Amino acid sequence: MIEPMGNAGRFLAEAAGRLGVRLYAATHKDVHDGYPHRLRDALSGVCATDLTDTARALADMEAFCRRHAVAGIAACFELFTPLAALLAERTGLPGNDPRLAHAPRNKILMGEAFARAGVPAPRWAVAHDPDEALRVARAGPGALGWPLVVKPAEQGGSWGVSVVDGPDRLAAAVRAAQRYTRAEPHGLPLDTRALLQEYVPGREYSCDTVVADGVAHPLPVVAKDTTDGTYRIETGHTCPSGLPGPLEEEVRRVAARAALAVGVRNGIAHTEVKIPPGARTPYVIETGARLPGDNLCEVVETATGVDEAVAHLRAVLGTAPDTAPTRTDAAAIRFLLPERGGVLRRLDVPGEPGTHAELYLKPGDAVPEPADSACRAGHVLARAATAGEARRLADRVAARSRVEVG
């Protein structure tokens, strides 16, 4: 696993244990020193390298792979998915198309890949600075119009993403998107251009796709809830999606097309879409060549029995993934958000049958301003017989929870 830190690494580590697979990590030594004990204990060894130096990292990881007879390569950290594709090519292991290695990481290259493949997506433009952004937004009959979405070319977790309803707020939004010059904790340099994207109204959904030897296996569609206003923080997810059968199948089909368009050939892709009111076709907002975050692996498995992490590992190991649902339950996750940033004073989540909670912070921890997913204090996950029941149960527990910030 290239950099197993974060939400996805935990699920891949657990999946490796279920498959009886020895697990190794490639990372920076100082980053590894900060891993939780549970993750460190799951590793059979570590390739310490500099993941920001492509040539060195590939040489170090290739030598490590050959020395330890590594049979599969996966990336957990989205910005290192190009390294995984390039390493798979060098070692002759199943991987993604190295010619498109940067498309799942860079949203500008992603938009170009979608256009070549005919994937339905919002119109977009690139801006190097606020003045260029204003010209693009206002330019002629092809203008993106208002509102529009401004986001970094390279970043995740809704960081630097904002919805702008007019020209007065555009400059600040572009500056916010461009403030990310390096990805921490590795110090990876980022493309600092801003992406301006046409705003698509409607509900948001996600759909993951396991790809094995170029054959796509779409997974269940998940409904997404977000905040309104300038910053659209994801507040929860529900599976099943509640979409009519034909529209759900169309989302799965389009998500699979998006995954293949950005070069996913052996692995998994997480695709986010929006469906305008009354539309029969979704618009792909973005696709990542990685397992989903937000504990979506747990949401999907709780509802359907599909183990995304195991399916992903099977694909990168060159074996057939099992993506058939084994149950028809429902699950909903709700994130616990603060009203403002500060220092966490109190975090209480009531217990209720059919739910369990996970807390990310403890009293005394700093809480970021609620502008992106970094502000979350924890989550509650509910399981029920129907999506409506799961949503109501998760909403009720979240509403009764207390996140006090001083």
Secondary structure, 3 states (H helix, E strand, C coil): CECCCCHHHHHHHHHHHHHCCCCEEEECHHHHHCCCHHHHHHCCEEEECCCCCHHHHHHHHHHHHHHCCCCCCCECCHHHHHHHHHHHHHHCCCCCCHHHCCCCCCHHHHHHHHHHHCCCCCCEEEECCHHHHHHHHHCCCCCCCCCEEEEECCCCCCCCCEEECCHHHHHHHHHHHHCCCEECCCCEECCCCEEEEECCCCEEEEEEEEEECCEEEEEEEEEEEECCCCCCCEEEEEECCCCCHHHHHHHHHHHHHHHHHCCCCCEEEEEEEEECCCCCCCEEEEEECCCCCCCHHHHHHHHHCCCHHHHHHHHHCCCCCCCCCCCCCEEEEEEECCCCCEEEEEEECCCCCCEEEEECCCCCCEECCCCCHHHCCEEEEEEECCHHHHHHHHHHHHHHCEEEEC
